[in-house]
Amino acid sequence: MTYKINILENADDDLDWLRKNDRNSYVKVFDFMREIMNNPRSGTGKPERLKYFEKEVYSRRVNQKDRLIYTIYESLKEVDISSCRGHYS
């Protein structure tokens, strides 16, 4: 069963910035999204569940300073991508 990926507005802005300024990270984010569609809790980028959130929020390391932040909705089989740049902001 694959998960549906929803890219939220903030993440869309981040992707636009990465496309123009950091091509390697831009490609890496899409590789992560492909992985997340099949298994959002494991894979490359050191997936880590973030504490202090009621929902199932995960982080993956894009590069030294940027993280891909996403929320898993298991009952809907959906994943919301909320951020691709910065560190837990």
MDTraj code that builds the backbone (N, CA, C; nanometers):
import mdtraj as md
import numpy as np

residues = "MET THR TYR LYS ILE ASN ILE LEU GLU ASN ALA ASP ASP ASP LEU ASP TRP LEU ARG LYS ASN ASP ARG ASN SER TYR VAL LYS VAL PHE ASP PHE MET ARG GLU ILE MET ASN ASN PRO ARG SER GLY THR GLY LYS PRO GLU ARG LEU LYS TYR PHE GLU LYS GLU VAL TYR SER ARG ARG VAL ASN GLN LYS ASP ARG LEU ILE TYR THR ILE TYR GLU SER LEU LYS GLU VAL ASP ILE SER SER CYS ARG GLY HIS TYR SER".split()
xyz = np.array([
    [0.0848, -0.1197, 0.0000],
    [0.0000, 0.0000, 0.0000],
    [0.0886, 0.1251, 0.0000],
    [0.0689, 0.2102, -0.0954],
    [0.1477, 0.3332, -0.0978],
    [0.0703, 0.4472, -0.0322],
    [0.1466, 0.5400, 0.0199],
    [0.0901, 0.6571, 0.0854],
    [0.0791, 0.7707, -0.0152],
    [-0.0258, 0.8506, -0.0016],
    [-0.0416, 0.9705, -0.0841],
    [0.0415, 1.0815, -0.0197],
    [0.1165, 1.1557, -0.1010],
    [0.1997, 1.2652, -0.0512],
    [0.1295, 1.3972, -0.0763],
    [0.1150, 1.4781, 0.0276],
    [0.0619, 1.6141, 0.0153],
    [0.1735, 1.7116, 0.0500],
    [0.2061, 1.8008, -0.0418],
    [0.3098, 1.9010, -0.0164],
    [0.2406, 2.0295, 0.0266],
    [0.2597, 2.0656, 0.1529],
    [0.1956, 2.1857, 0.2064],
    [0.2653, 2.3109, 0.1534],
    [0.1986, 2.4245, 0.1682],
    [0.2457, 2.5502, 0.1087],
    [0.3881, 2.5868, 0.1498],
    [0.4189, 2.5754, 0.2775],
    [0.5525, 2.6093, 0.3259],
    [0.6587, 2.5203, 0.2601],
    [0.6291, 2.3914, 0.2495],
    [0.7227, 2.2978, 0.1870],
    [0.7377, 2.3272, 0.0384],
    [0.6300, 2.3698, -0.0254],
    [0.6359, 2.4065, -0.1670],
    [0.7296, 2.5254, -0.1867],
    [0.7219, 2.6231, -0.0976],
    [0.8135, 2.7381, -0.1026],
    [0.9578, 2.6921, -0.0812],
    [0.9776, 2.6004, 0.0132],
    [1.1118, 2.5464, 0.0395],
    [1.1668, 2.4759, -0.0842],
    [1.0827, 2.3964, -0.1492],
    [1.1254, 2.3247, -0.2698],
    [1.1647, 2.4219, -0.3803],
    [1.0882, 2.5282, -0.3935],
    [1.1185, 2.6303, -0.4942],
    [1.2560, 2.6920, -0.4674],
    [1.2827, 2.7208, -0.3391],
    [1.4131, 2.7784, -0.3017],
    [1.5252, 2.6791, -0.3307],
    [1.5063, 2.5533, -0.2931],
    [1.6081, 2.4510, -0.3153],
    [1.6349, 2.4315, -0.4654],
    [1.5286, 2.4349, -0.5454],
    [1.5437, 2.4169, -0.6901],
    [1.6367, 2.5235, -0.7478],
    [1.6242, 2.6459, -0.6976],
    [1.7047, 2.7577, -0.7484],
    [1.8442, 2.7650, -0.6859],
    [1.8591, 2.7170, -0.5614],
    [1.9820, 2.7430, -0.4867],
    [2.0633, 2.6208, -0.4444],
    [2.0006, 2.5035, -0.4384],
    [2.0715, 2.3846, -0.3898],
    [2.0168, 2.2608, -0.4614],
    [2.0626, 2.2420, -0.5831],
    [2.0094, 2.1368, -0.6704],
    [2.0233, 1.9966, -0.6093],
    [2.1368, 1.9672, -0.5459],
    [2.1569, 1.8344, -0.4869],
    [2.0535, 1.8043, -0.3795],
    [2.0274, 1.9003, -0.2920],
    [1.9280, 1.8801, -0.1858],
    [1.7876, 1.8681, -0.2448],
    [1.7617, 1.9431, -0.3504],
    [1.6322, 1.9379, -0.4186],
    [1.6055, 1.7956, -0.4685],
    [1.7035, 1.7364, -0.5345],
    [1.6897, 1.5997, -0.5859],
    [1.6750, 1.5007, -0.4700],
    [1.7517, 1.5220, -0.3641],
    [1.7476, 1.4325, -0.2477],
    [1.6086, 1.4311, -0.1830],
    [1.5447, 1.5487, -0.1745],
    [1.4105, 1.5575, -0.1167],
    [1.3130, 1.4708, -0.1977],
    [1.3239, 1.4745, -0.3293],
    [1.2338, 1.3924, -0.4107],
    [1.2642, 1.2435, -0.3962],
    [1.3910, 1.2093, -0.3777],
    [1.4253, 1.0695, -0.3485],
    [1.3596, 1.0255, -0.2179],
    [1.3650, 1.1135, -0.1170],
    [1.3008, 1.0838, 0.0113],
    [1.1502, 1.0644, -0.0069],
    [1.0886, 1.1519, -0.0863],
    [0.9434, 1.1418, -0.1056],
    [0.9062, 1.0086, -0.1700],
    [0.9877, 0.9633, -0.2631],
    [0.9631, 0.8321, -0.3253],
    [0.9693, 0.7217, -0.2198],
    [1.0674, 0.7298, -0.1318],
    [1.0793, 0.6314, -0.0235],
    [0.9607, 0.6398, 0.0719],
    [0.9228, 0.7617, 0.1076],
    [0.8149, 0.7841, 0.2043],
    [0.6836, 0.7261, 0.1526],
    [0.6612, 0.7323, 0.0218],
    [0.5381, 0.6763, -0.0360],
    [0.5228, 0.5280, -0.0008],
    [0.6348, 0.4567, 0.0056],
    [0.6297, 0.3131, 0.0326],
    [0.6457, 0.2789, 0.1799],
    [0.7350, 0.3476, 0.2492],
    [0.7558, 0.3217, 0.3910],
    [0.8022, 0.4511, 0.4597],
    [0.7097, 0.5253, 0.5178],
    [0.7440, 0.6557, 0.5746],
    [0.8264, 0.6516, 0.7035],
    [0.8391, 0.5347, 0.7652],
    [0.9066, 0.5287, 0.8949],
    [1.0509, 0.4786, 0.8879],
    [1.0966, 0.4361, 0.7698],
    [1.2345, 0.3880, 0.7598],
    [1.2917, 0.4247, 0.6231],
    [1.4239, 0.4097, 0.6108],
    [1.4908, 0.4409, 0.4854],
    [1.6107, 0.5302, 0.5081],
    [1.6492, 0.6036, 0.4043],
    [1.7665, 0.6904, 0.4138],
    [1.7322, 0.8231, 0.4800],
    [1.8348, 0.8974, 0.5180],
    [1.8151, 1.0273, 0.5817],
    [1.7895, 1.0196, 0.7307],
    [1.8126, 0.9031, 0.7893],
    [1.7920, 0.8820, 0.9331],
    [1.6527, 0.9265, 0.9804],
    [1.5470, 0.8605, 0.9329],
    [1.4118, 0.8984, 0.9777],
    [1.4018, 0.8899, 1.1293],
    [1.3465, 0.9938, 1.1875],
    [1.3377, 1.0018, 1.3330],
    [1.2027, 1.0609, 1.3710],
    [1.1311, 0.9922, 1.4604],
    [1.0042, 1.0470, 1.5082],
    [1.0345, 1.1600, 1.6064],
    [0.9700, 1.2731, 1.5843],
    [0.9934, 1.3889, 1.6699],
    [0.9056, 1.3806, 1.7937],
    [0.9635, 1.4162, 1.9064],
    [0.8919, 1.4143, 2.0338],
    [0.8042, 1.5384, 2.0450],
    [0.7163, 1.5371, 2.1418],
    [0.6337, 1.6517, 2.1787],
    [0.5288, 1.6891, 2.0752],
    [0.4969, 1.5986, 1.9839],
    [0.3875, 1.6202, 1.8891],
    [0.2820, 1.5140, 1.9159],
    [0.1541, 1.5535, 1.9135],
    [0.0470, 1.4552, 1.9310],
    [0.0407, 1.3625, 1.8113],
    [0.0645, 1.4181, 1.6921],
    [0.0574, 1.3392, 1.5696],
    [0.1911, 1.2701, 1.5447],
    [0.1931, 1.1848, 1.4444],
    [0.3132, 1.1101, 1.4091],
    [0.3976, 1.1942, 1.3127],
    [0.4876, 1.2748, 1.3702],
    [0.5706, 1.3675, 1.2929],
    [0.7132, 1.3132, 1.2861],
    [0.7670, 1.3091, 1.1645],
    [0.9011, 1.2558, 1.1414],
    [0.9902, 1.3602, 1.0756],
    [1.1217, 1.3365, 1.0894],
    [1.2231, 1.4215, 1.0298],
    [1.3236, 1.3330, 0.9568],
    [1.3727, 1.3809, 0.8427],
    [1.4832, 1.3143, 0.7715],
    [1.5870, 1.4196, 0.7376],
    [1.7119, 1.3818, 0.7489],
    [1.8236, 1.4732, 0.7250],
    [1.8475, 1.4885, 0.5746],
    [1.8274, 1.6104, 0.5231],
    [1.8539, 1.6389, 0.3818],
    [2.0021, 1.6707, 0.3637],
    [2.0525, 1.7580, 0.4492],
    [2.1956, 1.7920, 0.4507],
    [2.2294, 1.8387, 0.5922],
    [2.3444, 1.8988, 0.6094],
    [2.3897, 1.9371, 0.7440],
    [2.2899, 2.0274, 0.8166],
    [2.2249, 2.1195, 0.7431],
    [2.1370, 2.2156, 0.8112],
    [1.9878, 2.1981, 0.7827],
    [1.9522, 2.1239, 0.6789],
    [1.8116, 2.1136, 0.6400],
    [1.7518, 1.9777, 0.6728],
    [1.6238, 1.9813, 0.7110],
    [1.5502, 1.8596, 0.7431],
    [1.4186, 1.8585, 0.6660],
    [1.3786, 1.7387, 0.6244],
    [1.2466, 1.7178, 0.5665],
    [1.1552, 1.6783, 0.6820],
    [1.0513, 1.7567, 0.7056],
    [0.9586, 1.7309, 0.8161],
    [0.8243, 1.6882, 0.7568],
    [0.7703, 1.5769, 0.8077],
    [0.6438, 1.5284, 0.7541],
    [0.5611, 1.4606, 0.8625],
    [0.4304, 1.4589, 0.8396],
    [0.3345, 1.3992, 0.9327],
    [0.2663, 1.2823, 0.8641],
    [0.2590, 1.1697, 0.9339],
    [0.1966, 1.0497, 0.8793],
    [0.0540, 1.0377, 0.9342],
    [-0.0415, 1.0199, 0.8435],
    [-0.1807, 0.9934, 0.8802],
    [-0.2119, 0.8499, 0.8374],
    [-0.1883, 0.7573, 0.9276],
    [-0.1986, 0.6146, 0.8965],
    [-0.3380, 0.5757, 0.8496],
    [-0.4419, 0.6257, 0.9148],
    [-0.5785, 0.5857, 0.8791],
    [-0.6156, 0.6290, 0.7374],
    [-0.5581, 0.7396, 0.6911],
    [-0.5859, 0.7900, 0.5562],
    [-0.4845, 0.7418, 0.4535],
    [-0.3741, 0.6817, 0.5023],
    [-0.2615, 0.6439, 0.4153],
    [-0.2108, 0.7678, 0.3403],
    [-0.1947, 0.8778, 0.4169],
    [-0.1447, 1.0026, 0.3607],
    [-0.0287, 1.0552, 0.4431],
    [0.0587, 1.1312, 0.3760],
    [0.1713, 1.1967, 0.4420],
    [0.1715, 1.3423, 0.3991],
    [0.1737, 1.4340, 0.4970],
    [0.1856, 1.5772, 0.4685],
    [0.3311, 1.6183, 0.4843],
    [0.3898, 1.6721, 0.3784],
    [0.5253, 1.7272, 0.3847],
    [0.5100, 1.8732, 0.4268],
    [0.5638, 1.9091, 0.5440],
    [0.5420, 2.0446, 0.5938],
    [0.6625, 2.1364, 0.5772],
    [0.7835, 2.0792, 0.5647],
    [0.9028, 2.1636, 0.5538],
    [1.0180, 2.0843, 0.4934],
    [1.1023, 2.1534, 0.4162],
    [1.2201, 2.0889, 0.3556],
    [1.3483, 2.1633, 0.3884],
    [1.3357, 2.2808, 0.4479],
    [1.4527, 2.3624, 0.4787],
    [1.4520, 2.3985, 0.6265],
    [1.5698, 2.4247, 0.6775],
    [1.5795, 2.4639, 0.8171],
    [1.5804, 2.3421, 0.9080],
    [1.5865, 2.3688, 1.0347],
    [1.5982, 2.2628, 1.1340],
    [1.4844, 2.2756, 1.2326],
    [1.3775, 2.2005, 1.2124],
    [1.2609, 2.1954, 1.3025],
    [1.1954, 2.3306, 1.3217],
    [1.1883, 2.4104, 1.2171],
    [1.1239, 2.5425, 1.2352],
    [0.9782, 2.5370, 1.1947],
])
top = md.Topology()
chain = top.add_chain()
for i, resn in enumerate(residues, 1):
    res = top.add_residue(resn, chain, resSeq=i)
    for name in ("N", "CA", "C"):
        top.add_atom(name, md.element.get_by_symbol(name[0]), res)
traj = md.Trajectory(xyz[None], top)
